[in-house]
């Protein structure tokens, strides 16, 4: 059971939409099973796409923990067609030496976080973008870099238009308020005030971020500063549950790799919540796949990750 707790503790550090942490784990027949927790599925995510991307990220954390023990994880994705909540079964495979990169990624787990503040003006480390693209490819995904200029402007306009639509959606606003701004106690999920700004003023080179403050005056971050070093779109060939799980694994892998080099990402899920907007972004940017996540990567010297539920709360 100590191995299970260790592996799940690594898994729960995964990024998730609005830090909903929509996952559960069970131990069965020498395997750890990953389930989605549909009680934490957002109303703005009726197909469960964002929920499964989040769970895919947790699956990568589970795999990384098993690698750190010196074993190759054996993963069976969507093992029971009649049980859609069961997303994966993970068992120990053959012994395999742990790489230095895997050690570094495991060490980065506690400090990897979604970065909504300003980035420092330092450039990205040389060669890092190509390495992150390789990470995505290894997980059956593609990390496409958005060129500055007209291409970025097209994306920024679509993101802003999608945000304005959701600004007047009472269901989306109520749900965002529920999952953000808890100041009453030590919340272990959702987005706390220290993790978002009080305003959504867009700086040059930055996409418009989700408005977690909602006029409450709770946000504590400062967003004024230089723009990010790189804008990217995470793509998959298809757009079904298996692709969403692949996108989540690719996302967490590349984010952990980036964090080992003090590079963090602002993540933009809100513009992709409607399939029509996803199709529009794919068409206007000429992307070779279905967009699953928008990212802006930059250097930051922060370590403040949002809280996570402990393993005992998500096992069973």
Protein Blocks (a to p, Z undefined) as FASTA:
>chain_A
ZZmmmmmmmmmmpccehhlopacdddeehiacddddfklpcfklmnommmmmmmmmmmmm
mmmmmmmnopacdddehkblklmklmbdcdddddddddfklmmmmmmmmmgccdfbdcdf
bdcdehklmmmmmmmmmnopacddddehjllmmmmmmmmmmmmmmmmmmklmmmmmmmgo
iakbccfedjdfklccfbfcdcehiacdddfknonomafbdfbdcddfbdcddddfblcf
klmmmmmmmmmmmmmmmmmnopacdddfklmmpmklmmmmmmmnopabdcfbdcdddddd
dfbdcddddfklmgZZ
